[in-house]
Structures are given as C-alpha cells and as structure tokens.
C-alpha cells in the first residue's frame, strides 16, 4: 500500500521506508519556530529540563520571531521580547528577527512581522521538510509541500534540545478542488466551505491533503490561506504537493537545497471529498465558530460596525490586492482597519498597483484607516492598546481565522470571518455584502 504526502514526509524524517496512520515515530525536525507569546515558556522548560547552561540542538535551525503582542506599552508583553533577545544572544541563534524600537517598526531592519508569512518570505518553508512551531497556524507552511504543525511549549523545548519529537502518524483526509475559480471567489471561501462541511472537529489529529486543478492554478499566497486554516477543523497539518509555482517561490528566497515528495497513486485515505468550485458561493463563518458557515447572501441583513483586513490568513499582499480591486473608486461606510502581515507586505502597499494606482493610495482615497504596523495585532485580541482591538461589542467582518468569543477583544463582539472580497464589499455598504455586487 502506498503512502500519502504527509506519510511520505514523516517516513523520511523518521529515517524509515513505510509507515501507516496510528504509528508512533521519532521524527527529525528541519526547523523549530517560536514567537514572543510562547517563546519565553518554551525557553523556561528547556532550561529546566536540559539545564541552565544547556545548548540548543542547532542554533541555525531555530527561528525566533516576535510578532504577537509587540506594539504595546504593556510591560509584561515587552518583557517577553527581552527574554527572546537574551536567549538568542546566549545561544548564538542566527535567525532572531528582533524588534528594538516599539514606537516605529520602520526603524527595525531585522523585524519581519507575523511568523507564518515571515517564515515563507525569508525562505524557511521548503518542500519535503518538517517544521514545528509553537503556534497553531504553523500549518500555514504546508502550502509548500512540507509537514508543518503547531506544538506546545513542552514539546517545543524537547525539540529545542534534541532536534526530535515523538509523533503519531495522522490519517489523511483528501480534498480535491476542480474547475475554474469564479471571479468572485477566493481561497478563503474554499477553506470555509471545507470547515463548514466537516466541522471544527472533523479533522481532529488528521492531515488535510489539498489538491486539484483549481489549486494548481493558485498563487502561493492563496495556497497558504487554505493550509493556514486547517487547524480550524482540528487538523494536525495540511499539505499541498509542490509544483513549479512552489519551486519558483522558494528558490527566489533561499539557496538551501530541498527534495520534494509526492503521494503515491495507491495511497489510502481516511476520507475524500471533491468540490466543483464553479458551484460554490461566497461564504462567511458566523459567530462564534469557524464552522458556522452561511452564504454571504443569507447574511445580507447583518449591519457591520467595522471591517478588519489582516493576519497571517488575510493580511498578505494578494489579500490587499483583492480588497483594493473592490475599494478602488469607492468610499467605505464603516471604519476599515488594514494590518499587513509583514514588513514586506507593508512595503508592497506603497509599490504594488491596481490599474495604475498604488494599494496605499486606493485604501486612503476610499477612506480606510492608515495601514498599521505589521503584526498579529487584533487577530489575537492583545492588550487594550492593540491596534484594531475590539474593545466594544461591535460587529466585525474580518479576514482573520477565528471568531470565538473574545478572540479579537470584547467577549460580546460578533466576528464574521470572510474573504478579502467579502470584507471589502461589506466595508463599502455597511452590511455583510456579496462581492458579486461589485465584481462579476
């Protein structure tokens, strides 16, 4: 019996030839990532278990990225960055993307932004490799044909000290998307359809293998959106087989060699489902769960207080280009917040054009709030002074990934997860709006 793509990657990382779901394997890590929220806890466990003077397994294969609670006056949050900085210096960690001036992100040349997008942009996400990260959306990197999953602080501390982790092989669920994407749909719509079909527990400790002709035509950033939200269905990871689009993206950002892997034709799958994208509609996830799916048309009577475009899920350059297509030449009716995922995305807002006008000009001319410093910002709530945080019980249409009570701040706030198209359309009308009112 053949193996799925996830099984192929894990088998190689475990230095064995054949594996099956349910087996426990010692897997060699290619990279470990941690950030300012979980990094201090991971470092604390590492020092407790391996010793105060212990050295990490490989200082060149650990990436430290402050990105969550950073542009804030909260002293405890700022202390977390200090702990990362001290540890990076002590261990000689090569990839520490430091931020020293919290008042002006532009004054920090080493700072990158949200970890998942920064990892990709800095060439850390490569086909066939194994990435562990102390963040549930580490599965984002599965878009590059690698096994990428979120782990807890204790597991991360063990990887930090040994470069290995004991894993149970997940069964694979196969999702195939066929047909040409309608002009009003985006990857966010597709993954919300998947989560709506199987539920937030439908993929518990399983791998999502995403494929099909629709996916083959997608950009890397749209593929990242799909894999990013696998965890919202309980997935251990998501993975998309690498192709020339993958290779072009990766090889333009790193010269580190890699070997792509692919599923066997006779692989066995726990579950399979095929979608004809030509028959899908734009959707939202209503409060308070990512699987609370409804078509946008069904929610057209919902009044919106604000729109939020940002996060690792919806704050990439492609996401802003798509939002700008609808906003150009129009005026928003509600406060519209823009939070680029990374410094590179922020810079793109001032250089990338839609019909001859830069993204930043389109956003400002349409009445959006000036783009904020790149970070996780309000996606994870954060301290009271976090940009975009929902401090009042408002209704928000957001391109982020979760809409649990209190996720973006106020516990009574109503968060509707949506694509950049739907978010932009809703900003223009003041109520949840089908993007087909503005595009074909």
C-alpha positions as CSV (number, residue, x, y, z in Angstrom):
1,X,0.0,0.0,0.0
2,X,1.3,3.4,-0.9
3,X,1.7,6.5,1.3
4,X,0.0,9.9,1.4
5,X,2.2,13.0,1.1
6,X,2.2,13.6,4.8
7,X,3.2,9.9,5.4
8,X,6.0,10.2,2.8
9,X,7.5,13.3,4.6
10,X,7.3,11.8,8.0
11,X,8.7,8.5,6.9
12,X,11.8,10.2,5.5
13,X,12.1,12.4,8.6
14,X,12.0,9.3,10.7
15,X,14.5,7.5,8.5
16,X,12.2,4.6,7.7
17,X,10.6,3.4,4.5
18,X,7.0,2.5,5.3
19,X,4.6,3.9,7.9
20,X,0.9,3.9,8.5
21,X,-1.6,6.1,10.4
22,X,-1.5,5.5,14.1
23,X,2.2,4.6,14.3
24,X,4.4,6.4,16.7
25,X,7.6,7.7,15.2
26,X,10.7,9.7,16.3
27,X,10.8,12.4,13.7
28,X,13.8,14.7,13.0
29,X,12.9,18.3,12.8
30,X,14.1,20.5,10.0
31,X,13.2,23.8,11.8
32,X,11.7,25.0,15.1
33,X,9.9,28.3,15.2
34,X,8.7,30.2,18.3
35,X,7.5,33.7,19.0
36,X,7.0,36.2,21.8
37,X,3.9,34.6,23.3
38,X,5.2,31.0,23.6
39,X,8.9,31.5,23.3
40,X,9.5,32.5,27.0
41,X,7.6,29.4,28.2
42,X,9.5,27.2,25.8
43,X,12.8,28.6,26.9
44,X,11.8,28.2,30.5
45,X,11.0,24.5,30.0
46,X,14.2,24.0,28.0
47,X,16.4,25.4,30.8
48,X,14.5,23.5,33.5
49,X,14.8,20.1,31.7
50,X,18.2,20.4,29.9
51,X,20.0,22.6,32.4
52,X,20.6,26.3,32.8
53,X,23.8,26.1,30.7
54,X,22.4,23.7,28.1
55,X,22.9,24.5,24.4
56,X,20.2,24.1,21.8
57,X,20.4,21.3,19.3
58,X,21.2,23.6,16.3
59,X,21.2,27.4,16.6
60,X,20.9,27.7,12.8
61,X,17.6,25.7,12.8
62,X,15.7,27.7,15.4
63,X,13.8,30.8,14.3
64,X,12.6,33.4,16.9
65,X,10.0,35.9,15.7
66,X,8.4,38.5,17.9
67,X,5.0,39.3,16.3
68,X,2.0,38.9,18.6
69,X,1.9,41.4,21.5
70,X,4.6,43.8,20.4
71,X,3.4,47.4,19.6
72,X,2.0,47.9,23.0
73,X,3.0,49.7,26.3
74,X,2.2,46.6,28.2
75,X,5.3,45.9,30.3
76,X,4.8,42.1,30.5
77,X,4.4,41.8,26.8
78,X,7.6,43.9,26.2
79,X,9.5,41.7,28.7
80,X,8.7,38.6,26.5
81,X,10.7,40.2,23.7
82,X,13.6,40.8,26.1
83,X,13.6,37.1,27.0
84,X,13.8,36.1,23.3
85,X,16.7,38.6,22.8
86,X,18.7,37.4,25.8
87,X,18.2,33.7,24.7
88,X,19.2,34.4,21.1
89,X,22.4,36.1,22.2
90,X,23.2,33.4,24.7
91,X,22.7,30.6,22.2
92,X,24.0,32.3,19.1
93,X,20.7,31.8,17.3
94,X,21.1,33.0,13.7
95,X,17.5,33.7,12.8
96,X,16.2,36.1,15.5
97,X,14.1,38.8,13.8
98,X,14.5,41.3,16.6
99,X,12.5,44.5,17.3
100,X,14.1,47.1,19.5
101,X,12.1,50.2,18.8
102,X,8.4,49.5,19.6
103,X,7.4,53.1,18.6
104,X,8.4,52.8,15.0
105,X,8.6,49.5,13.2
106,X,10.4,51.1,10.3
107,X,13.4,51.7,12.5
108,X,13.8,47.9,12.9
109,X,15.5,46.4,9.9
110,X,15.6,43.0,11.4
111,X,11.9,42.9,12.3
112,X,9.9,40.8,9.8
113,X,6.3,40.5,11.0
114,X,3.8,37.7,11.5
115,X,5.7,34.5,11.9
116,X,3.9,32.3,9.4
117,X,4.2,34.7,6.5
118,X,7.7,35.8,7.5
119,X,8.9,32.2,7.5
120,X,7.8,31.9,3.9
121,X,9.1,35.2,2.8
122,X,12.5,34.5,4.4
123,X,12.9,31.1,2.7
124,X,12.4,28.9,5.7
125,X,9.5,26.9,4.3
126,X,10.8,24.2,1.9
127,X,9.3,21.1,0.3
128,X,9.8,17.8,2.0
129,X,10.9,19.3,5.3
130,X,9.4,19.1,8.8
131,X,8.6,22.4,10.6
132,X,7.4,22.6,14.2
133,X,6.1,25.8,15.6
134,X,4.6,27.0,18.9
135,X,1.6,28.4,17.1
136,X,-1.4,26.5,15.9
137,X,-1.3,28.2,12.5
138,X,2.1,26.8,11.7
139,X,0.2,24.5,9.4
140,X,0.3,27.5,7.0
141,X,3.6,26.2,5.7
142,X,2.0,23.0,4.4
143,X,1.3,25.1,1.2
144,X,5.0,24.4,0.4
145,X,4.7,20.6,0.4
146,X,6.2,20.2,3.9
147,X,4.9,18.8,7.1
148,X,4.2,21.8,9.4
149,X,2.3,21.6,12.6
150,X,1.8,23.6,15.8
151,X,3.1,22.1,19.1
152,X,3.0,23.1,22.8
153,X,5.8,24.7,24.8
154,X,6.9,21.4,26.4
155,X,7.2,19.6,23.0
156,X,9.0,22.6,21.6
157,X,11.5,22.6,24.4
158,X,12.3,19.0,23.7
159,X,12.8,19.8,20.0
160,X,15.0,22.7,21.0
161,X,17.2,20.4,23.0
162,X,17.2,17.3,20.8
163,X,16.0,18.2,17.3
164,X,13.5,15.3,17.5
165,X,9.9,14.7,18.5
166,X,7.7,11.7,19.0
167,X,4.7,11.9,16.7
168,X,1.7,9.7,16.0
169,X,1.2,9.5,12.2
170,X,-2.1,11.2,11.3
171,X,-4.6,9.7,8.9
172,X,-5.1,11.8,5.8
173,X,-8.2,13.4,4.5
174,X,-8.1,14.3,0.8
175,X,-9.9,17.4,-0.5
176,X,-9.9,17.9,-4.3
177,X,-11.0,21.2,-5.9
178,X,-11.9,21.0,-9.6
179,X,-13.0,23.7,-12.1
180,X,-12.1,27.3,-12.8
181,X,-12.4,29.7,-9.9
182,X,-15.3,32.1,-10.4
183,X,-14.1,35.8,-10.3
184,X,-16.0,36.4,-7.0
185,X,-14.4,33.5,-5.0
186,X,-11.1,33.4,-3.2
187,X,-9.2,30.7,-1.2
188,X,-10.8,31.9,2.0
189,X,-14.2,30.9,0.6
190,X,-12.9,27.4,-0.3
191,X,-11.5,26.6,3.2
192,X,-14.6,28.0,4.9
193,X,-16.6,25.6,2.8
194,X,-14.4,22.7,3.9
195,X,-14.7,23.6,7.6
196,X,-18.4,24.1,7.2
197,X,-18.7,20.6,5.7
198,X,-16.7,18.7,8.3
199,X,-17.0,20.9,11.4
200,X,-14.3,22.2,13.7
201,X,-13.7,18.7,15.0
202,X,-14.0,17.0,11.6
203,X,-10.2,16.6,11.1
204,X,-9.1,16.1,14.7
205,X,-5.5,14.9,14.5
206,X,-5.7,14.2,10.8
207,X,-3.8,15.6,7.8
208,X,-5.6,17.6,5.1
209,X,-4.2,16.8,1.7
210,X,-5.4,19.6,-0.7
211,X,-5.2,19.2,-4.4
212,X,-6.9,19.5,-7.8
213,X,-6.7,21.6,-10.9
214,X,-8.1,24.6,-9.1
215,X,-5.2,24.5,-6.6
216,X,-2.6,24.1,-9.3
217,X,-3.7,27.5,-10.7
218,X,-3.4,29.3,-7.4
219,X,-0.7,31.6,-6.2
220,X,1.4,30.5,-3.2
221,X,-0.3,33.1,-1.0
222,X,-3.7,31.7,-1.8
223,X,-2.5,28.2,-1.1
224,X,-1.2,29.5,2.3
225,X,-4.7,30.7,3.1
226,X,-6.0,27.2,2.6
227,X,-3.4,25.4,4.7
228,X,-3.5,28.1,7.4
229,X,-7.0,27.3,8.5
230,X,-6.7,23.5,8.6
231,X,-6.4,23.8,12.4
232,X,-9.8,25.4,12.5
233,X,-11.1,21.9,11.6
234,X,-8.9,20.3,14.2
235,X,-6.3,19.2,11.6
236,X,-2.8,18.2,12.6
237,X,-1.5,19.7,9.4
238,X,-2.4,20.5,5.8
239,X,-0.3,19.9,2.8
240,X,-0.3,20.8,-0.9
241,X,2.0,18.9,-3.3
242,X,4.8,21.2,-4.6
243,X,4.9,22.2,-8.2
244,X,6.7,24.8,-10.4
245,X,4.9,27.6,-8.6
246,X,6.2,26.4,-5.3
247,X,9.8,26.0,-6.6
248,X,9.8,29.5,-8.1
249,X,8.7,31.0,-4.8
250,X,11.1,29.1,-2.7
251,X,14.2,29.3,-4.9
252,X,13.8,33.0,-5.2
253,X,14.2,33.3,-1.5
254,X,16.8,30.7,-0.5
255,X,19.5,28.6,-2.0
256,X,19.1,25.8,0.7
257,X,18.7,22.5,-1.2
258,X,15.5,20.5,-0.8
259,X,13.9,17.4,-2.1
260,X,10.2,17.5,-3.0
261,X,8.0,14.5,-2.1
262,X,4.6,13.3,-3.5
263,X,1.8,11.0,-2.6
264,X,1.8,7.5,-4.1
265,X,-1.0,6.8,-6.6
266,X,-2.2,3.9,-4.5
267,X,-2.2,5.8,-1.2
268,X,-5.1,5.1,1.2
269,X,-7.2,8.0,2.6
270,X,-9.3,8.2,5.7
271,X,-11.9,10.4,3.9
272,X,-12.2,12.0,0.4
273,X,-14.3,14.9,-0.9
274,X,-14.3,16.7,-4.2
275,X,-15.6,20.2,-4.7
276,X,-16.7,21.8,-8.0
277,X,-15.7,25.4,-7.4
278,X,-17.9,26.7,-10.2
279,X,-20.9,25.8,-8.0
280,X,-19.7,27.4,-4.8
281,X,-20.8,30.8,-3.4
282,X,-19.0,33.4,-1.3
283,X,-19.5,32.4,2.4
284,X,-18.8,33.7,5.9
285,X,-18.3,31.9,9.2
286,X,-20.9,33.5,11.6
287,X,-20.2,33.9,15.3
288,X,-18.9,32.2,17.2
289,X,-17.2,29.3,15.3
290,X,-15.3,28.9,12.1
291,X,-17.7,26.1,11.0
292,X,-20.8,28.2,11.4
293,X,-20.9,28.6,7.6
294,X,-23.5,30.6,5.8
295,X,-23.6,32.1,2.3
296,X,-23.0,35.8,2.2
297,X,-26.4,36.4,0.7
298,X,-28.0,34.7,3.7
299,X,-26.4,37.3,6.0
300,X,-27.1,40.4,3.9
301,X,-29.3,41.9,6.7
302,X,-26.4,42.0,9.2
303,X,-25.2,45.5,9.9
304,X,-21.4,45.9,10.2
305,X,-19.6,48.3,12.6
306,X,-16.1,47.7,11.3
307,X,-14.0,45.7,8.8
308,X,-10.6,44.2,9.6
309,X,-8.2,43.1,6.8
310,X,-5.1,41.5,8.2
311,X,-3.4,38.5,9.9
312,X,-1.5,35.5,8.6
313,X,-4.7,34.3,7.0
314,X,-5.8,37.6,5.3
315,X,-3.0,40.1,5.5
316,X,-0.8,39.1,2.6
317,X,-0.1,41.2,-0.4
318,X,-2.5,39.2,-2.5
319,X,-5.2,39.8,0.1
320,X,-4.7,43.5,-0.1
321,X,-4.7,43.5,-3.9
322,X,-8.0,41.7,-3.9
323,X,-9.5,44.1,-1.4
324,X,-8.3,47.1,-3.4
325,X,-10.0,45.8,-6.6
326,X,-13.3,46.4,-4.9
327,X,-12.4,49.5,-3.0
328,X,-10.9,51.5,-5.9
329,X,-13.0,54.5,-6.7
330,X,-15.5,53.8,-3.9
331,X,-15.9,55.0,-0.3
332,X,-16.1,52.8,2.8
333,X,-19.1,53.3,5.1
334,X,-17.5,51.8,8.2
335,X,-14.1,52.0,9.8
336,X,-11.8,49.7,7.9
337,X,-8.6,48.6,9.5
338,X,-5.6,47.4,7.5
339,X,-2.8,45.3,9.1
340,X,-0.1,44.0,6.8
341,X,1.3,40.6,7.9
342,X,4.9,41.6,7.4
343,X,7.3,44.5,6.6
344,X,7.5,43.2,3.0
345,X,3.7,43.3,2.7
346,X,3.7,46.8,4.2
347,X,6.2,48.0,1.6
348,X,4.1,46.4,-1.1
349,X,1.2,48.6,-0.2
350,X,3.3,51.5,-1.5
351,X,4.7,49.9,-4.6
352,X,2.1,47.4,-5.9
353,X,-0.5,48.9,-8.2
354,X,-4.1,48.1,-9.2
355,X,-4.9,49.8,-12.5
356,X,-2.1,52.3,-12.1
357,X,-2.8,53.3,-8.5
358,X,-0.8,52.0,-5.5
359,X,-2.6,50.0,-2.9
360,X,-2.0,52.6,-0.2
361,X,-3.5,55.3,-2.4
362,X,-6.5,53.2,-3.1
363,X,-7.1,52.5,0.6
364,X,-6.6,56.1,1.8
365,X,-8.7,57.5,-1.0
366,X,-11.5,55.1,-0.2
367,X,-11.5,56.3,3.4
368,X,-9.7,53.3,5.1
369,X,-7.7,53.9,8.3
370,X,-4.0,54.2,7.5
371,X,-2.2,50.9,7.4
372,X,-0.8,49.8,10.8
373,X,2.5,48.3,11.8
374,X,2.7,44.7,10.6
375,X,1.9,42.3,13.4
376,X,-0.8,39.9,14.6
377,X,-2.5,43.0,16.1
378,X,-6.2,42.5,16.9
379,X,-6.4,38.9,15.5
380,X,-5.4,37.6,18.9
381,X,-7.0,40.4,20.9
382,X,-4.0,41.5,22.8
383,X,-3.6,44.3,25.4
384,X,-6.1,47.2,25.5
385,X,-3.9,49.4,23.3
386,X,-3.5,46.9,20.5
387,X,-4.3,48.3,17.1
388,X,-7.8,47.4,15.9
389,X,-8.7,45.5,19.1
390,X,-12.4,45.2,19.6
391,X,-12.8,47.0,22.9
392,X,-16.6,47.4,22.4
393,X,-19.3,44.7,21.5
394,X,-19.2,45.5,17.8
395,X,-20.0,43.5,14.7
396,X,-16.8,43.0,12.6
397,X,-16.2,41.4,9.2
398,X,-12.7,40.1,9.4
399,X,-10.2,38.2,7.1
400,X,-8.7,36.6,10.2
401,X,-9.0,32.9,11.1
402,X,-11.0,32.6,14.4
403,X,-14.2,34.1,15.7
404,X,-14.5,32.6,19.2
405,X,-15.9,34.9,21.9
406,X,-13.2,37.3,23.0
407,X,-10.8,36.3,20.2
408,X,-10.4,39.9,19.0
409,X,-11.0,41.5,22.4
410,X,-14.6,42.1,23.6
411,X,-16.4,38.9,24.5
412,X,-19.7,40.2,23.2
413,X,-18.3,41.2,19.8
414,X,-19.7,39.4,16.8
415,X,-17.0,38.4,14.3
416,X,-17.8,37.2,10.8
417,X,-14.9,35.5,9.0
418,X,-14.8,36.3,5.3
419,X,-12.6,36.6,2.2
420,X,-10.9,40.0,1.3
421,X,-13.5,40.4,-1.4
422,X,-16.4,40.0,1.0
423,X,-14.7,42.1,3.6
424,X,-14.2,45.0,1.1
425,X,-17.7,44.7,-0.2
426,X,-19.1,44.9,3.3
427,X,-17.0,47.9,4.1
428,X,-18.5,49.7,1.1
429,X,-22.1,49.1,2.1
430,X,-22.1,48.9,5.9
431,X,-23.7,45.4,5.9
432,X,-22.5,42.0,5.0
433,X,-22.4,42.1,1.2
434,X,-21.8,39.6,-1.6
435,X,-18.8,40.7,-3.6
436,X,-20.8,39.9,-6.8
437,X,-22.4,43.3,-6.2
438,X,-19.1,44.8,-7.2
439,X,-17.4,42.2,-9.4
440,X,-18.6,39.5,-11.9
